[in-house]
Amino acid sequence: MWSKKVGSEERVVDPVTGYAYPDEWVARCEDAAALTLAASGLGVLTADGRVLRRGFTTGTTAAAAAKAAVLSLGRPVDGVAVTLPCGLRVAVPARGEGGRGEARKDSGDYPSDVTAGLLFVATAEPAPAGVEVVAGEGIGRFVRDTPRYRAGDAAVSQTAMASIERAADEARKEVGRAGVRVVLAIPEGAAVAQKTLNPRVGVEGGVSVLGSTGLVEPWDDHLSEAAFERIRGAERVVLTTGRTGLRYSRLLFPSHEAVLVGVNLGRALDEVRGKAVICGLPGLVLKFIDPDVLRGTGCATVEDLTATPAWPGVLERAFARCREDHPGVRVVVVDRAGTVLGDSG
């Protein structure tokens, strides 16, 4: 099935974002299999009728390796099913034998992902009860305290860890074990991390294990054009930079068309030609308003800055600058729990 009823019409809907694709986009796609992929959430339909494949995050890849490792305590494994943080249940290629599981990161049609193809390895052993997940070689660790992590903590987001633990627990129950201990490793993680932002944000020794939806978006020129077409056709629009921002944008502004534009905020505002709302986490939003927002603060990231006494003044100055540079644009900054940190009005 490609479609679901939206109002009185049958439409192709992206189950990840809830966006109902315009009929003309669907008509331009002549590949039935590609439309099925888009309807499943594992693909994204673009304005020109192409379907770009979503990939899997480091969190999803780690969950697949962990599940394969635990399942292989009972039998050899050549693939696993994982429930993503966005709610989709997907099949992920993975291998497991004798308590060792492996999965390689599939980045879909995202051409700039430096972690594409990276091998994740998990080893599992019986434990007295429950599930214990240990971050091992190649997974980065924080070298300083941040608002969410302490120095020495593994760079594994809460969402990713929950996904890994759920996958391992499903496998534990399937093989009839009271408990399991899983050690995750990314053998080439330390080398690949040098190509990421981790060294600049205080994470050393490996890559981060992340993923708010479990999927990697295939951002390229075609997908950007699709977003801009949505913006041009919207009566009221809220622009956001990431999946967390998209979620809270929909909750805070239910009557607006919420569009994820990533780093393309500048062009998105050019397309609006009038009033708009920018809503999202403070990082990209404030760096867009003021690229030098961290200068002289002693902070490596905007998230670090939010925990300092200087934050209220920095935020108000950023709002004032945005009012001057972009009249008619309202900025709402939220944290990862959805709390509004500031509203330019």
N, C-alpha and C positions, 0 to 999 in steps of 0.2 A: 504494500500500500504506500502510495506516495503522498497522500493528502489526508487532511482532517477538516472537519467543518469549522469555519470561522464565520460566525454570524449565520447567514443563510447560504454561504458559498463553501464549496470544497476548495481548499487551498493547500499548497505544499508548505509545510511549516518546519522550521529548524527547531528540533526538540531541545537544543542546547540554549538557544537565546530566546525562543518563543517567537521569532520573527517569521511572519507569513510572507513568503516570497511573492513579488508581484507576478501577475499572470503572464505579462510579456516576457519576463525573465524565463519562466517555465517554458513558454512557447519557443524560445530560442534554443533550448536544450533538446537535441534530437536523440540523445543517448539515454535509453530507458534505464540502463544499469547505473548511470551517473545520477539520474534523478532519484533512484532508490537509495543511493549512497547519501545524497543530500538529505533525504527524508529521514534517514537513520541517525543523522547527527554526525556521521563520520566524514561528511563532505560539506562543502559550502558552495551554494549556487551563486554565481556572479551575474552581473547585469548583462554580460554578453552571451550567457547561456553555458559557459564553462562551469564545471564542478571541480573545485580544488579539494584535495584530500587533507583532512585534519590528521595530525600525528598524535603521539602519546608523550606526555610529560615525563620528566625524570621520576616523579612520584608514581605514576602508573607503571613505568618500566620496573621500578623497584618492587612494587606490589606483585607484578607478574612473576618476577624471579623468586620472590619469597614464597608465593603460593606453589610454584613448581617445586621448590626445594622441599616444602612440607609434604606435598602430595607424594613426592618420590620416596618418602619414608615407607610408603605402602606399595608403590608401583612406579614404573617408568612413565614419564610425562612428555608429551610433544605439543602441548598447548594448554592454555588456561582461560577461564572466564573471570573477569574482574568487574566489580561495580565501581564506576567512576564517581568522584565527588559530585558531579553534576547529575547523577542518578542513572545514567545510561549503563547498561550491562553489555560488555564488549568482549570479544575473543582477542587475546593477545598472544602472539607467537612466543613460546618459551619452551625450554627443555629442562627435564629434571631426572636425575637418577641417583640412587643411593644417598639421598639427603643433600644433594647439590643441585641448585637450580640456576639457570642462565636465561637472560633476555637481553636483546639489543634494542636500543632506543630507535624507534621509527618516528621521524620528524615530519612525515607526510610531505606536503608540497610547500614546506617552509624552507626556502633555499639558504637562509643565513644561519641556521642552527648549528653551532659549533659542537654540540653534543650528539649530533646525528650519528647513528651506528655504534654509539658507545656501549660496551659490554657491562652488564650488571650481573653480579654473582651473589648468590645467597647460599648459605649452608645452614641446615636445620638439624637439630638433635632433640630427642625427647627431654621434657622437663616435668617437674612435679605437677604443675597446674598452670592454666592460662597461656598467654602469649607474651614473650619477651623479644623485643627487636633491638639489636645492637648495631650502631653505625660503625663500620670498620674502615679499612683502607680505601683511600680515594674519595671519601665523603668529607667535605670541608668542615672545619670547626671555627667558631668565632674566637678571635684573639682579644676581644674587648667586650665589655658589657654594652648592650643595646636596649631599647625599650622593651623588646620581646625576648631577648636571649642574654644569657650570662656568658662570660669568657669561658671557653672550653666546651660549650654546648655544640652538639652536631648541627650542621646547617640543614636541618630537615624541618619543613614547615609542619604545623599542626595538622593541616588538611592532608598533606602527603602521608604523615605518620599514621593518621586514622585510616587511610586507604590501605596502607601496608598491613597494619594490624588486622583489619577486617579480612583481607585476602588470606593472611596466614591463619586466622581463626576459622574461616570457612574450610580451609584445607585440613586443619587439625581435627575438626569434627568429622570430616569425610573419611579420614584414615583412622579414626577412633582413638586418638591420643588425648590423654588428660591435659597435657601441656607441651609446648614446644619453645625452643630458644632459637632465634634466627639471627645470624650475623650477615649483614649486607656489606658488600665491597664493590668498588668500581676500579678495577686494576689500573686503568689509564686516567683515572679521575684527576690526579694531581697535575699531570701534564696538560690535560685539556683545560683545567681551571685557569691556567695562565692566559688563555684566550678569552676569558670571561671577565666580568666586573668584580668577581670575588676578591681579588687582592686589594682592590680599591675600597671595598666596603668592610674590610676587616675579617674576611673569611679566608683561611689558609688550609693547604693540604689536600684540597679536592674540590669537587663541584658541589653545588647545592641540590637537594632533593625537594622539588617543589611541584606545584600544580593545583590551582584553585578549582579548575573544572576536570582536570585529568587529561585534557586535550591541548595540543599545540595548534594555534591558529595559523593558517597558511597565508600570512600577510605578504602580498606582493602587489604590483601595480593594478592587477585586475580586481583584487578584493578591495583595494582602496577606492577604486572607481565605483564599485558597487555601493560602498558606504557613502560616497559623495552624492550618488544619485538618490539615495534614501534621504539625505539631508536636504537636497533641493526640492524633494517632493513633500517634505514635512511642513505642517502648519506651525507646530511648536516642537522644538528639538532640544534635547539635552545631550551634550557630548561628553563622553567619558574615555578614560585611557586604558582601562583593563577590566577583567571579569568581575572583580570585587566591586569596582565602581559601577559597572553595568547593573549588577544586582541591586545596589542601593539606589541607583538612579531611577530604576523602575518603581521602587517602593516610595521614594520621596516625590517623584513626579509622574504619577500614573497616567496623566492626560497628555504627556509628551511622548514623542518618538525618541527612544533612547538609542543612540548610535555609538558603537565602540570604534574610536578612530586611532587609538594607540598614540604614536608619536606625531600624528598628522593633525594636531590641533590647529596649527596655523592655517593650513589650507581649508580645514573644516570651517573655521570662522569666516574665511573668505567666501565660502559657499553659502553661508547663512544669510549674509547681507541684511543684518538687522539684529533682533533680539535672539538670545540663546542662553542656555544654562550650561556651564561646565561643572561636572560633578565627578569626584573621584578621590582616590588616595592622594596625600599631599605631594608625593615625590615628583611625578611628571608634571602635575598641574602647576606647582610653584616654580619648577625649573622652566616651564614654558613662559610663565609670567615674567620671571627674572632669572635668566641663565646663571647669574652670579650670586644666587641666593645663599650659597654656603660660604662665600668668601668672607674670611675674617671671623667665622663662627667657631672654628676648631672642630666642626662636625664633618664626618665623612659622608653622611646621608641626611636627607630631609627628615627621615624617620627619627634619627638621632636628635635632630634639632627640635623636634616636637616635645622632647622630654626636658628641655632646658628652659631657664627663666626668660631667655630671649625670644622664645617662640611667639607669644602674643604680639609683640612689637613687629617681628618679622612678618607675621601673617597680615597684620593691618597695613603695613607698608606695601605688601604685595597686592592686597585688595585695592589700595589707592592707585597703584601703578596700573592695574588692570582697568579700573574705571576710566583712567586717562587714555590708555592705549586702545581700549575696546569698549566704548560707550554702549550701553544696552546689553552688556554681557554680565550675567550673574554667576558668581563662583561659589560653589558649596564644596567644602573639603570634609571628608569623612575618614574615620579610622576603619580598621579591619572588622570591627564589631558593629559598624554602622552608625556609631556616634558622630554627630555633626561637630567637627572641630572648629568650624568657622563658616560664616555665610556673609558674602559681600552685600547681600540685599539687592 
